[in-house]
Amino acid sequence: MDKKVIYSAMQPSGVPSLGNYLGALKNWKNLQDEFNCIFAMANMHAITVRQDPSELKKNTRNLLALFLAIGIDPKEHIVYVQSDVRAHAEMSWILNCYTYMGELQRMTQFKDKSAKHEDNINAGLFTYPVLMAADILLYQADLVPVGEDQRQHLEITRDIAERFNNIYGDVFTIPEGYIPKVGARIMGLQNPERKMSKSESDNPNNVIYILDDLNNIANKIKRAVTDSDTEVRYGEDKPGISNLLNIYGAVTGKSIEEAEADFKGANYGEFKKCVADAVVEELRPIQERFKEISADKEYLNTVMAEGAERASKIADKTLAKARKKVGFAVR
């Protein structure tokens, strides 16, 4: 009970990339000893972009199996599917009424996604940050792991919570951002100037997916863009090599300096092979465990049901406080 609550979620919009794993999922496993963790499959957020219903259902179950395969413990912590907890939708509506249009119009993700999905600029895409605020505030989260691209969402969550608290008293915990002690910003293999994204479709060689065939993973790394130099060193003038050093350090636990020392005098071919071997050995046991877990449908159903029940108990308590404050009957 003396541990702080940390909340994080991931959309089941496809197989997570190596960037998702090294930047988030690997850290989630490491958070379990220090915090009371709540991890969600954010399938309500996913439908702001058109989804094939059967694919979304399959991806949600697969993401749950991946959470478990990397070592998240559903007995000690809460792992649940967002849409299984009805409080998310209701709290989102309440918070919508305490969020200003100007705040939402400034959100860069809405601008970015609107540009990518010009044929489907829907209201859910616009109010996406309010649902995210509901996700976090329902569980009275103390901390939320954030990267640069999530900072704006955390700030609007804090603004909404503070506004509500200023009107009605102490209802929500004001969450703080949490920067993991170990983590890496992984860039694309073919375009190391941009973050590796699981939604990449133009160039499959740019992205490594956690469930890719292991030989394909090794080949993608061996084909990664480098430069015309021959020195394995970290620097702004060497984005491709720097990205591979980040990947190597993240999977081996070594610092950039240690990684550079490992490859002093090595050529790029030798360097890429070592990076590929390290990534393959990191992902091999995860893939094996994933196959076992995903085949056990009864176990997955049990984890989802128990996760929804445990999450609902916390969320419903917070929702009841908010309902009472705004003048709704408490069920």
N, C-alpha and C positions, 0 to 999 in steps of 0.2 A: 504493500500500500504506500510505501514511502518513495517508490519509483515514479518518475514523471511519465506522463502519457505521450507517446509519439505516434502520429498518424501519417500514413502515406497510402497512395492509391495509384493504380496503373490501368490504363484502358486496355480492354481485350480486343484491340483492333487489328491484331495480327501477331505473328511470332515476335517476341522481343529480340532486339539486336544485341550484339556484343556491347554496344554503347549503353543500352538499357541495363545490361547485367553489371558491367563494371562501374557505371555511374550511379546505379540505384540498388538493384537486387542483391548484389554481393554485399553491399553495406547493410541492407535490411537484415540479413542473417546475423551480422555482427552486432546489431543493435539490441538483440534479444536479451542479453545478460544485463544490460544497463537500464533498459526501459520497459514499461508496459506497452507493448506494441499492438497497434490496430492497423491491419493491412486490408485493402479493399480492391476488388476488381470493378473498376468504374464503368460498368456497361451502360449506365444512364448517360454519362458524358459521351460515350461512343456514338450514340444515335444522332448526335448533332450533324454527323456526316452519314449519308445513306449507307445502311448495312444490309447484307443478305441475312435474314433472320436465322436460318440454319447455321450459317457460318459464324454469326455472332454467338450463338449458343455454344457451338463447338469451341470457338476461341476462348470463351469464358471458362469452360471446363479445363481446357488445356493450360490456360494461364494459372488457374488454381493448382493444377498438377505441377507446374513449373515452380510456383511458390514453395510447394512442399518438397520438390526435388532439390532445391538449393539449400534446404535445411530449416525453413520456417516451421515452427512447432505450433500446430493448431490447438493443442491442449493448454499450453502455457500462455499463448497469445490469441488474439481474435483475428481470424481470417474469414472474410465474408464477401458475398456478391452484393453490390450496391443496391440493385433493384429488389433484393429480397427484404430490404428494410424500408418500410413504407414511410418512416419519419423523414427520409431524405426529401421526398417530393413535397411534403407538407411544410417542412421547415424552410425549404427553398422559396415557397410562395410567401411565407411570412417575411423572410428577409428581403425578398424582391421589393416589398413595400417600404423598406428602410434603406434602399440603394438608389442613388441618383443616376439619371440618364447620362449626365456628363461623365461620371466615373466609368460607366461601361463603355462609353464612346472612346475613351482614352486607352482602352485595353488593346495592346499591340496584337495579341493572339486573334482577336476578332478581325482586325484588319488583315492579318496574314491569311487566315482561313477563308475570309470572304473573297480574297483575291484568287485563292486556289479553287474555291467552290462557288463560282459566280452564279451557277444555276440553282443553288440551294442556300441562300443567305437567310436562314430561318431565325426565329425569335430565340430558340434554344441556344443557338450559337452566340447570340448577343448576351443572353443572361447566364451563360456558362459559368462565369466567375461567381455568381450568387449560389448556384448549386455546389460549387467547390467550397464556398464559405460554409454552407450548410453541412457538408461532409465533415469539415474540420470542427466546427463549433458544436455539433451534436454530441461529440465524444469528449468535450472539454479538454481538447488536446493542448498540452503545454508546448509541444514542439512539432514542427513540420520540416522534414528534410527538403531543402530547396537548392536548386541550381539557379544560374542567372536568368533562365527563361521562365522560372516560376516565381521570382521575387515580386513581380507586379500583382500576381494573384494573392500572395500572402498579404501584401499591403492592403488590398481592398478588403480582404477578410478581416483584418484588424480594424480597419475603418468602420466596417459595418457593425462589428461586435462592440466597438467603443461607442458608436452612436446609439445602439440599442441599450447598452448598459447605462449610458448617460440619461436616457429617458426613464428606464424602468428599474434601475438598480443592478446589482451584481447577478447577472444571469449567465453570461458566457465567460469562460477563461479566454484571455487575450493571448493567442499563440505567438510564439517566437520562432524565427527561422533557425534551423539546425544545419550546420555545415559539417558533413561527415569528416572524421579524422583521416580516413583513407578513401580516396575516390579519384576518378579520372574523367576528364571530358574527352571522349573519344570522337575523333573526326572520321570522315569518310576515307576509304582506302584509295579511291580514285580521285576524290576531291577533298584533300585534307584541309581546305579552307572552310569547310562547312561541317557542322555536327553530323555524326552518323545517325541516321533516322530509320526506324523500322518501317516507315511509310514510303521509303525510297523505291521507286519502280522503274525509273529510266535506265538505271545501270545496276544490275544485281551484283556486279563485282565490287561495287562501292560499299556494300553492307555485308556484315557477317551476322547471320541469325543464329540464335542459341541452338536451334534444332537442325541446322544445316548438316549435311553429310560431312563427317570429319575430314575426309580427303578434299572435299570442296573448300572447306574452311582453310586448310593448309595452302591450297592453290590460290585462293583469293589473296592471302597474305603475301605469297611469293610474287603475285602480279601487282602488288601495291605500288603506287607512284612514289618515286624517290626524287633524285636530282642527278645532275651530271658530275657532282663531287664524288669522292670515295670515302669520306670520313664519317663514321657513325658518331654524331654529336647532336646535342639538343640546341635549337636556336630558331629564332623567328625566320631566318633565311632558309631554314630546312624543315618546312611543315610536314612533309611526308615522313622523313626520318624521325622527327620529334613525335609524331603521332604513334609510330611503331614503338618508340621508346616508352611512351606513356602506356601503351597496351602491355608491353613486356613487364614494366614495373608494376602495373596493376595486378597482373596474374601471378607474379612471383613474390610480390611484397617488397621489392627492391626500390630504392630511391633512384631518381634519374642519374645521379652521380655514380651510383653503384652499377647501374645498367650500362652507362657509358664506359665504365672501366672494364666490364665484361667483354665489350666488343672493341677494345682498343686494338687497332691494327687489323681488324676483320674486314672483309669485303662485304658488299651489300647482300650478295647471295647467301653467305654464311649467316649474316645477321638475320635476314628474313626467315631462313630455315629454323633458327633458334626461336624466333618469335612465334612462328607457326607451331612448332613442337610444344611450346609452353601453353599456347591457347588451346590446342587440341587436348592436352592432358588436363587442363582446367575444366573443359566442358565434357569430357568423356564420361566421368561418373555422374554428372548431372543428367546427361542424355539417357544413361542406363537406368537411373532411378526414375526419370520421367516415364520411360516405357512401362516400368513396373506399376507405377501409381496410376497412370492414365488407363491402364487395362483393368483396374479394380474399380468398376463403376459404383459398386455399393459403398466402398470406402469414400469416394468423392462425394456421393450423395449425403453421406453421414456428416462429413466435414462441412459441407455447405449448409445443411440444416442446423447443425450445432452452432456454426459461426453466425448464421442469421439470428438465431435465438439469443445468443450472448450479446451481439451487437444491438439488437432491438431493445434489450433491457436498459442499456445505457442511453441509447438515442431517445427512447420513449420518455425517459425521466427528464431529459433536457427539453424535449418538445412540450411536455406538460407544463414546465415552468414558463416557457415562452407563450404558450396558449393562454395561460392564466393572466400573464402580464398584459397581453393585448386585448383581453376581454372575452376570450372564447371559453366555453365550458370545458372543464378538465374531465376527460373520459376516464 
